[in-house]
Amino acid sequence: MSLLDVQGLSIRTEDGRELVADLSFSLDAGERVGLIGESGSGKSLTTLAVMGLLPPGMTASGSIVLDAPGLPRTEVLGARERRLLELRGRAATVVFQEPLTALDPLMRVGQQVAEPLRRVKRLRGAALRQAVRDALAQVLPDPDRIARAFPHEISGGQRQRVAIAMALACDPALLIADEPTTALDVTVQEEILELLSTQVAERGMALLFVSHDLAVVSAVTERVLVLRHGQLVEEGGVEQIVHSPTHAYTRELVGSARQLESALERTAKR
Amino acid sequence: MSTTPLAGPAPSDEAVGTALLEACEVGFAYRGAGSPVLHDISLSLLPGRSLALVGESGTGKTTLLRLLLGLTAPTSGRILFEGEPLALGDRTRMRAFRRSVQAVFQDPYSSLDPRARVRAIVSEPLRSLGLAPAGRAGTRDPRVAAALESVGLPAEAADRYPHEFSGGQRQRIAIARAVVCDPRVLLADEPVSALDVTTRVRIVDLLAELKEQQGLTIAMVSHDLSVVAALCEQTAVLEHGRIVEQGDTGDVLSAPTHPYTRRLVASVPRLPAPRPAS
């Protein structure tokens, strides 16, 4: 049984435009899959639909089934908010692109990390404080100082680490990372990719990594779904997609990435 | 999709003239802020030798670009344009400066007036620099159509509004506005980082073409080393408001000497290596 099974997913706006069309894919426990596409390809909407977080006015049809160990198998589409709350953080969780908007600016970092632990694991008092410390210690040195800080007092890379700590706090079966490094400097990006890879491997979590950057996706995933204008145009192993793409759009995507990379190679080797 | 490979930087040993733009021991501190954001910056932009400013966010790259654009005066040191200090208070001289030095910004969604037609947007420099013939407000100027053509947009684009265009096309409009007055220097702040990769390649191609055909020299802030490699002959690396390394892009990227530059080069994500056959 797949951990996540999406069948015939379509997402429409209020005025009937179809932004995601008949999308089907599945993800097994512990599998690392990349969802790649350019702006407007529907990749972020797809992840929001999986979390049951589609913005008001959007309607989804088809089926999204989450089947995480220890939790009831759930059809996300049409599920009650209460049921979804049980799933979020444990069955699946998400790290967004911009950690500054994902964190509450008026709340100390420690309190924010405590929230999912309190809600899902029902921890209180000293046990909660210890769990917050442990969660932060897994992603950062100096967890005590970070816990006391407000989001604006720490760097962008540290904020994304905090967002990852919050996402991992309740041991989710599936981590969805939606362009988690796009807003970061390239040196910080490398550290965050490393952190995600390590955490995913150690915990045997499944990863759905959403990005427009083929090189980044290929660094952390083993299988890739290529999305264009809301449609799945190609699916395959990272090596296969990068070395022998079959769809014209995938070829263009790979060609562009290669073109930029070869400019760098040529210059750096001169 | 363009099939031409991205133009590599020109060889470094060609003769160059005097600097178009120069920063001499420039320092800058925001008013009220304790420590300066830029320290002792010296660099020159030579004709035909496009320059990349590379470094982490918060390191002062954009501030430096603003100083070079004459939008802000340095706290210490001087900015020279063709050997003369910039006179921010002198309207006539600043007009001449603006005609030669134009800018393109990162976000093509916020840098174009949504209520203006493309014709009015692209002709704006002609009006504000007094280059438009009297009474015609510049909008029917043939230079507008020529600028649109040079960035690969049809002449009909002039009658439409920014929201009718995609991000890449909007960046083309912003570039058309920058080149309409035939400047010598284009200062660009992350000109392609908001764009998708396929669009990014096309805009990089366009900028390379403008360098070649219109003799533009580019000074560009970028965190993307492949874009830097494709467009800039020179690279200056900034860390904490100081230049830690500068020189030929080829040298900086192939034999980085400063630890930060080494880390930067090493952390560029790469595709899995191509198979020998391909």
Boltz contact constraints between the chains, C-beta under 6 A:
constraints:
  - contact:
      token1: [A, 38]
      token2: [B, 196]
      max_distance: 6.0
  - contact:
      token1: [A, 39]
      token2: [B, 196]
      max_distance: 6.0
  - contact:
      token1: [A, 185]
      token2: [B, 56]
      max_distance: 6.0
  - contact:
      token1: [A, 185]
      token2: [B, 57]
      max_distance: 6.0
  - contact:
      token1: [A, 186]
      token2: [B, 223]
      max_distance: 6.0
  - contact:
      token1: [A, 186]
      token2: [B, 267]
      max_distance: 6.0
  - contact:
      token1: [A, 187]
      token2: [B, 263]
      max_distance: 6.0
  - contact:
      token1: [A, 187]
      token2: [B, 264]
      max_distance: 6.0
  - contact:
      token1: [A, 187]
      token2: [B, 267]
      max_distance: 6.0
  - contact:
      token1: [A, 190]
      token2: [B, 267]
      max_distance: 6.0
  - contact:
      token1: [A, 212]
      token2: [B, 196]
      max_distance: 6.0
  - contact:
      token1: [A, 215]
      token2: [B, 269]
      max_distance: 6.0
  - contact:
      token1: [A, 215]
      token2: [B, 270]
      max_distance: 6.0
  - contact:
      token1: [A, 215]
      token2: [B, 271]
      max_distance: 6.0
  - contact:
      token1: [A, 216]
      token2: [B, 269]
      max_distance: 6.0
  - contact:
      token1: [A, 218]
      token2: [B, 271]
      max_distance: 6.0
  - contact:
      token1: [A, 218]
      token2: [B, 272]
      max_distance: 6.0
  - contact:
      token1: [A, 219]
      token2: [B, 269]
      max_distance: 6.0
  - contact:
      token1: [A, 242]
      token2: [B, 271]
      max_distance: 6.0
  - contact:
      token1: [A, 242]
      token2: [B, 272]
      max_distance: 6.0
  - contact:
      token1: [A, 243]
      token2: [B, 275]
      max_distance: 6.0
  - contact:
      token1: [A, 252]
      token2: [B, 1]
      max_distance: 6.0
  - contact:
      token1: [A, 252]
      token2: [B, 198]
      max_distance: 6.0
  - contact:
      token1: [A, 256]
      token2: [B, 197]
      max_distance: 6.0
  - contact:
      token1: [A, 256]
      token2: [B, 198]
      max_distance: 6.0
  - contact:
      token1: [A, 256]
      token2: [B, 201]
      max_distance: 6.0
  - contact:
      token1: [A, 257]
      token2: [B, 197]
      max_distance: 6.0
  - contact:
      token1: [A, 257]
      token2: [B, 271]
      max_distance: 6.0
  - contact:
      token1: [A, 259]
      token2: [B, 6]
      max_distance: 6.0
  - contact:
      token1: [A, 259]
      token2: [B, 201]
      max_distance: 6.0
  - contact:
      token1: [A, 260]
      token2: [B, 226]
      max_distance: 6.0
  - contact:
      token1: [A, 261]
      token2: [B, 226]
      max_distance: 6.0
  - contact:
      token1: [A, 263]
      token2: [B, 6]
      max_distance: 6.0
  - contact:
      token1: [A, 263]
      token2: [B, 226]
      max_distance: 6.0
  - contact:
      token1: [A, 263]
      token2: [B, 229]
      max_distance: 6.0
  - contact:
      token1: [A, 263]
      token2: [B, 230]
      max_distance: 6.0
  - contact:
      token1: [A, 264]
      token2: [B, 225]
      max_distance: 6.0
  - contact:
      token1: [A, 264]
      token2: [B, 226]
      max_distance: 6.0
  - contact:
      token1: [A, 264]
      token2: [B, 229]
      max_distance: 6.0
  - contact:
      token1: [A, 266]
      token2: [B, 8]
      max_distance: 6.0
  - contact:
      token1: [A, 267]
      token2: [B, 229]
      max_distance: 6.0
  - contact:
      token1: [A, 267]
      token2: [B, 249]
      max_distance: 6.0
  - contact:
      token1: [A, 267]
      token2: [B, 250]
      max_distance: 6.0
  - contact:
      token1: [A, 267]
      token2: [B, 253]
      max_distance: 6.0
  - contact:
      token1: [A, 268]
      token2: [B, 253]
      max_distance: 6.0
  - contact:
      token1: [A, 268]
      token2: [B, 254]
      max_distance: 6.0
  - contact:
      token1: [A, 270]
      token2: [B, 250]
      max_distance: 6.0
